[in-house]
Amino acid sequence: MLRRVLLAAAASPRLRQLITDAPATRAIVDSYVAGETAPDAVRVTRALRAAGLLVSLDYLGEDTRDPAQAAAVTEEYVHLLGQLGAAGLTHGGAAEVSVKPTAVGLFLDAGTAAGNIARICAAAAEAGTMVTLDAEEYAAIEPTLQIAAKLRAEHPDLGCVVQACLRRAEADCRALAAHGVRVRLCKGAYSEPDAVAFTARRDVDRSFGRCLRVLMNGPGYPMLATHDPRLIQIAGSLALLTGRAPDSFEYQMLYGIRPAEQRRLANTGARVRVYVPYGGDWYAYLVRRLAERPANLAFFLRSLGRNS
Ligand SMILES: Cc1cc2nc3c(=O)[nH]c(=O)nc-3n(C[C@H](O)[C@H](O)[C@H](O)COP(=O)(O)OP(=O)(O)OC[C@H]3O[C@@H](n4cnc5c(N)ncnc54)[C@H](O)[C@@H]3O)c2cc1C
């Protein structure tokens, strides 16, 4: 409930201004975001690689209605992939990129977004790595999956995401559980209505479990994006039961969240990828992270009170 209220309130321009200007915000942003520029992203990627972790980089920003902005985001990804390749960080997909389709024009028109994503995929292939398309609000889900299906003919390693909170999630997992297809499974970070989504935590977790079984039993490459200790344990047990080799799936977690658990899992021989956002447009990302954890929100509100 609190999560829904916060996600809705976050759209208010006044709240956005208050949060963006608060002195306490910087420290919290720094704990979740790698920095503002591509060199910041490369520096953090190098450190994570040195610790045995894989990386997916996200250039922050979403929902643009401006073609020039969509083109600029596309160019930033192309530039970043060049930098990562030159630094020797992309070998075998060690560092890949995550792209939000609405940041490259999905809500302008799907053709623009598909063209921009194809350009990023080509740059990724040249650098020896791949792309994953993030899942966003409900209106973006179907067009995103359609773009992924189309582009997979030329870029078979183009990954996509299933949000377990959606009622369609299990059916999507069955449709996507094909040979070699990379599918990230997460709970879902957007507030969606009851008609299309499970809204009780327990139901989302159950849906995650069902999707997990479909993906781990299938012939694809599951990417299990959760910090939830119980679901991570279930994933490990399913990997044993299904006889999956450690390199046939991966765990994924967000930069700054449960870093000790990221290293612990990697030390067991599992593939662990850290999702690393960078860039100046961090507001929407930060609000979703605060909404996920009441303790973060309480800490943030206390700091606001101290500094105002
Ligand atoms: C790699 C990755 C990629 C993602 N991509 C997408 C995407 O494309 N689309 C999408 O909708 N969502 C995406 N998400 C977000 C996801 O949907 C969830 O909102 C988020 O991961 C929190 O859910 P959880 O599974 O960690 O479980 P939760 O039940 O929320 O958390 C489990 C435990 O993790 C820790 N934790 C979780 N969140 C935080 C936090 N913010 N700060 C500190 N500790 C925390 C706490 O210990 C908590 O008890 C992604 C998540 C990851 C890890």
The ligand as a MOL file (V3000), in Angstrom:
LIG
                    3D

  0  0  0     0  0            999 V3000
M  V30 BEGIN CTAB
M  V30 COUNTS 53 58 0 0 0
M  V30 BEGIN ATOM
M  V30 1 C 19.1930 -6.9560 -11.8360 0
M  V30 2 C 17.8120 -6.4290 -11.6850 0
M  V30 3 C 17.1350 -5.9570 -12.7820 0
M  V30 4 C 15.8280 -5.4950 -12.6680 0
M  V30 5 N 15.1370 -5.1210 -13.7810 0
M  V30 6 C 13.8470 -4.7720 -13.6670 0
M  V30 7 C 13.0600 -4.5030 -14.8090 0
M  V30 8 O 13.5210 -4.5730 -15.9570 0
M  V30 9 N 11.7630 -4.1400 -14.6300 0
M  V30 10 C 11.2030 -4.0580 -13.3800 0
M  V30 11 O 10.0170 -3.7470 -13.2660 0
M  V30 12 N 11.9400 -4.3020 -12.2750 0
M  V30 13 C 13.2310 -4.6500 -12.3840 0
M  V30 14 N 13.9540 -4.9250 -11.2580 0
M  V30 15 C 13.4060 -4.5780 -9.9110 0
M  V30 16 C 12.5860 -5.7100 -9.3310 0
M  V30 17 O 11.4080 -5.8610 -10.0720 0
M  V30 18 C 12.2440 -5.4340 -7.8620 0
M  V30 19 O 11.5030 -4.2460 -7.7780 0
M  V30 20 C 13.4360 -5.3290 -6.9400 0
M  V30 21 O 14.4470 -6.2110 -7.3050 0
M  V30 22 C 13.0350 -5.6560 -5.4860 0
M  V30 23 O 12.5050 -6.9370 -5.4240 0
M  V30 24 P 13.2630 -8.2110 -4.7770 0
M  V30 25 O 13.0610 -9.3620 -5.6770 0
M  V30 26 O 14.6630 -7.8830 -4.4940 0
M  V30 27 O 12.4250 -8.5470 -3.4770 0
M  V30 28 P 12.0000 -7.6870 -2.2240 0
M  V30 29 O 11.0140 -8.5200 -1.4930 0
M  V30 30 O 11.6190 -6.3000 -2.6070 0
M  V30 31 O 13.3420 -7.5800 -1.3850 0
M  V30 32 C 13.9700 -8.7100 -0.7870 0
M  V30 33 C 15.0900 -8.2150 0.1160 0
M  V30 34 O 16.0820 -7.5440 -0.6860 0
M  V30 35 C 16.5830 -6.4000 -0.0200 0
M  V30 36 N 16.1860 -5.1930 -0.7940 0
M  V30 37 C 15.2950 -5.1340 -1.7990 0
M  V30 38 N 15.2030 -3.8800 -2.2930 0
M  V30 39 C 16.0440 -3.1350 -1.5690 0
M  V30 40 C 16.4080 -1.7590 -1.6070 0
M  V30 41 N 15.8690 -0.9180 -2.4810 0
M  V30 42 N 17.3250 -1.3150 -0.7190 0
M  V30 43 C 17.8930 -2.1720 0.1730 0
M  V30 44 N 17.5850 -3.4940 0.2510 0
M  V30 45 C 16.6810 -3.9730 -0.5990 0
M  V30 46 C 15.9610 -6.4090 1.3430 0
M  V30 47 O 16.8000 -7.1420 2.2000 0
M  V30 48 C 14.6670 -7.1560 1.1190 0
M  V30 49 O 14.1480 -7.7440 2.2790 0
M  V30 50 C 15.2300 -5.4520 -11.3730 0
M  V30 51 C 15.9070 -5.9530 -10.2680 0
M  V30 52 C 17.1610 -6.4560 -10.4080 0
M  V30 53 C 17.8400 -7.0280 -9.2040 0
M  V30 END ATOM
M  V30 BEGIN BOND
M  V30 1 1 1 2
M  V30 2 1 2 3
M  V30 3 2 2 52
M  V30 4 2 3 4
M  V30 5 1 4 5
M  V30 6 1 4 50
M  V30 7 2 5 6
M  V30 8 1 6 7
M  V30 9 1 6 13
M  V30 10 2 7 8
M  V30 11 1 7 9
M  V30 12 1 9 10
M  V30 13 2 10 11
M  V30 14 1 10 12
M  V30 15 2 12 13
M  V30 16 1 13 14
M  V30 17 1 14 15
M  V30 18 1 14 50
M  V30 19 1 15 16
M  V30 20 1 16 17
M  V30 21 1 16 18
M  V30 22 1 18 19
M  V30 23 1 18 20
M  V30 24 1 20 21
M  V30 25 1 20 22
M  V30 26 1 22 23
M  V30 27 1 23 24
M  V30 28 2 24 25
M  V30 29 1 24 26
M  V30 30 1 24 27
M  V30 31 1 27 28
M  V30 32 2 28 29
M  V30 33 1 28 30
M  V30 34 1 28 31
M  V30 35 1 31 32
M  V30 36 1 32 33
M  V30 37 1 33 34
M  V30 38 1 33 48
M  V30 39 1 34 35
M  V30 40 1 35 36
M  V30 41 1 35 46
M  V30 42 1 36 37
M  V30 43 1 36 45
M  V30 44 2 37 38
M  V30 45 1 38 39
M  V30 46 1 39 40
M  V30 47 2 39 45
M  V30 48 1 40 41
M  V30 49 2 40 42
M  V30 50 1 42 43
M  V30 51 2 43 44
M  V30 52 1 44 45
M  V30 53 1 46 47
M  V30 54 1 46 48
M  V30 55 1 48 49
M  V30 56 2 50 51
M  V30 57 1 51 52
M  V30 58 1 52 53
M  V30 END BOND
M  V30 END CTAB
M  END
